[in-house]
Amino acid sequence: MNKSRRKYLIGLVVALFIIWFIADAVNEPGVQDLPGKFEEAAFYRNENNTGPIVRIYAVSLTDTLWQAMEQYGNFMPHTKYGNTRVYFFLQGQPIPEEVYPGEENFPAELQKYCLARFEKDAMGNVSFRKYPFL
């Protein structure tokens, strides 16, 4: 095999790898791929960028898809030493329009409508509780 043909084949292989890497990066699964039509209704993030970052979400979905809820929680941003908490509610039922920091993240009268709570704590430990307020 001559040198120019060898360079051409090596270039072709490198180009194919680059195309494959780009296609793989663009086609990463995400929230939009989960069943249940998740919709974010409320979000809170503290403005402290030097300490623990707290993120709280209230999300609605069309059905009690427990595994999809846990996957949704895992897709949410999390910062080392921060805390991410996601509350899930059925679409068509009352849902918080605002969430806030502290022990109670939304009004107590809406707790009975909460299907599940996903939480990733400061150490990266994940917990997922069905009907957390019952």
HELIX and SHEET records of a PDB file:
HELIX    1   1 LYS A    3  VAL A   26  1                                  24    
HELIX    2   2 VAL A   31  ASP A   33  5                                   3    
HELIX    3   3 TRP A   66  PHE A   75  1                                  10    
HELIX    4   4 ALA A  108  TYR A  113  5                                   6    
SHEET    1   A 5 GLU A  39  ARG A  45  0                                        
SHEET    2   A 5 VAL A  54  LEU A  61 -1                                        
SHEET    3   A 5 ASN A  83  LEU A  90  1                                        
SHEET    4   A 5 CYS A 114  LYS A 120 -1                                        
SHEET    5   A 5 VAL A 126  LYS A 130 -1                                        
END                                                                             
